[in-house]
Amino acid sequence: MTTDERAEDPHDRFPKGFFSRADETDDTVFYRPDRFVTHIDDQAIAAVSTLYAELGLTGKVLDLMSSWVSHFPDRPEELVVLGMNRSELEANPMAHAVVIHDLNKDQSLPFSDARFEAVTCCVSVDYLVRPIDVLAEAGRVAQSGAPVVCTFSNRCFPTKAIRGWLSINEPTRCEVVAEYMNLAGLRNVSWERRTPQGHRGDPLYAVVGRAP
């Protein structure tokens, strides 16, 4: 295949350097220490749980870039947690299975097509260096029409978040994640702020697409 015949990389639609990071060292080094903390406050966590309940995420769910806690109101029928720190993932009381996988090294997901009834990613999409590829894989492993849900706030580890994320405001971040999903082939993509305007704690935003 010649260069001209190769499919365009959708990440190239973003400005040069958008997906670079201040700290480009191996992510396994950064995520090796255990961090048994929550990265959003209680009201933002409640907003995530309410959204999951509204979407009916009770069946077979894949939680990407997960940790020691997943914010489902009730334990799903089957929850697979995928992330980088084994101690944290194995401490997750809702998890049925743990998968150690670095999505910045390998965007492919080790699951069969249409394996899950939903895919979630909570407060982590800002760390992905090839988010469109990851979300395309999320759409592949989700059943047709199943929700793919990204939630995030305004907190992050700035050295590991992509530079483009740090350079834009919160509504634009929602638009960017929605564009990721559209470019990944997800359908019916929408976004909203889930905590009320004027809320003094951590804001919580959600972008939801549907698997093709």
N, C-alpha and C positions, 0 to 999 in steps of 0.2 A: 504493500500500500504506500503510495506517495504521500508527501506532506500535505498536498492539496486535497487528497482524498480522505484524510483523517477527519473525524468529527471534531467540531469545535469544542474546546474545553469551556464549559459554561462559567467556570471560575474566572476566565479571562475577561468576562464582561465587567468585572469590578476593577477599580483603580489598581495600578501597580503597587505592590506592597500591602494591599488590603489584608491579606491572609498571613502576613509575617508577624512575628512576635518579638518582644524585647529579649525574652529568654528562649533561645532555640536549642537549648541542651535537651538531651533525651528525657521525655516525659516520665519515664520510669523512675528517674532520680527524684523528680519533684513530688511524685505521688507515693513514693515509698514510705514516708512517715505516716503513721496513723493520724487521722484528723476526725475524732469523734465529736464533731460540732455540727450544728445546723447553720446553713449559710443564708437563711432568710428568717425573719422574725415570725412570731406565732400567728399573727394575722395574715401574713403572706402564705404561710403553710396552710392555714385554714382555707385560703382562697384556692390553693392547688387542690386540696381535698374536695372542696365543693365542686370544682370544675370536673374532677375525675368522676364524682357521683353523677353529675349532670350528663356526662358522656356515657355513663353506664359501663365503666371499665371494671368489670367483675369477672371476666373470663380468663383467657390465656393472654398474658401481657408480657411484653419485653420492655424493661426499664434500662435505657441506655445511659452510660456514664453515671451509674448509680453509686450508692454509698451505703452507709449503715442504717439509713432510714429511707423508706419510700412513703410518700404522703397520701396513700390511698385510705379512704375512710374505713374500709374493711379489706381484709386480705383477699386478693383475687383467687380464682380457682387455681391458677398456676401463674406464678410470677418468676420470670427469669431476670436476674440482675446482672448486667454487664458493666465492668469497670476495670480499674487499674490496681486497687488496693485490696488484696485478698482478705485481710483481717476485717476491714470495714464491711465488705460485701457479706462475709460469712456471719457477721453480727446482725445482719438485717433480719428482723423477726418475721417479715412478710415473705421473704424469698423462699422459693422451692428449689432453685438451682442457681449456681454462681458460675459466671464465665469471665475469665481474665482476658482482656483484649484491649489493645491500644488502637483506637480508631484513627489516630493521627499517623500511625505507621501502616495500617491495613484497614481500608474503609469497608472491605467486604465483611458481611456478617455470617458467622458459621451456623446458619440455619437454613432449612429448606423453604421453598416458596410457600407463601400463604400459611406460615406456621402459627402466626399470632392473630388475635382479635383486636389488638391495639399495641401501639408502640409509644412510649413516653420518653422525654428527655427533660429533666428538671434542672434548671439553673446551670447548664453546662454547654449549651450550643455555642456560646461565645469563645470556647476553647478549641473548636474544630478548625483545622486548617484546610480541610476539603469537605465542608458541610454539605454541599450539594450531592456529592457521591454517597455520603453517609445517609442522607435522607432518601436518596433513590433506593438504597439498600433497605431502608426501613419500609418503603413502599413495597418492595419485593417480598419481604418476609411477612408482611401484613396481608390479611385477607382482603379481597376486593371491597372497597367502601369502608374499611376499618379506619378509625382515627389514628393519625400520627400527631402527637401533641408536644410542642415545645413551650415550656414556661421559663420565665427568667425575671430577674429584678434588676437593680442598678448596682449590685455588689459583684465583685469578681476578684480574682488574683490578677492584678494588672500586668504582671510580667509574662503571664501565660495566656491571657486573652489576646485575640488577634488585634492588630493595630487599627484595622477598620472599625471594629466595635468601639474602641476607646475614643474614636474621633467623631462619633455621631451621637445625636441625642436619643432619648428613649423612644419616642414615636417612630423615628427613622429606623431604629433597631427592629421594631416590629415589622416595618415595611421590608427591611432587608431579609429577615427570616422568612417572611411570606414569599419573597422573591426566590430565596433558596428552594422553598417547597415547590413553587411553580416550575422552576428550572429542573427540579428533580422528578417532575412528572406527576406530582400529587395533584389532586382535584379539589375543587370547592374550598380553596384556602381562605381563611378569615383570621382576623386578629382583634383582640380587645384588651383593655385594661381591666383586670379582675378586682383590684382594690379600688375603692372610691376616690374620686378627685378630692384633694384636701386631706387625704389620709396621711398622717404624720410618720408612719412607720415605713417599712420597705414596700415600694410599689410592686405589684405582681402583674405581669403581662403574659398573655397566652396567644400562641399562633397554632391553629389547628388546620390540618389538611386531611384528605382522605386518600387511601391507597387506590390506585387505578384498577 
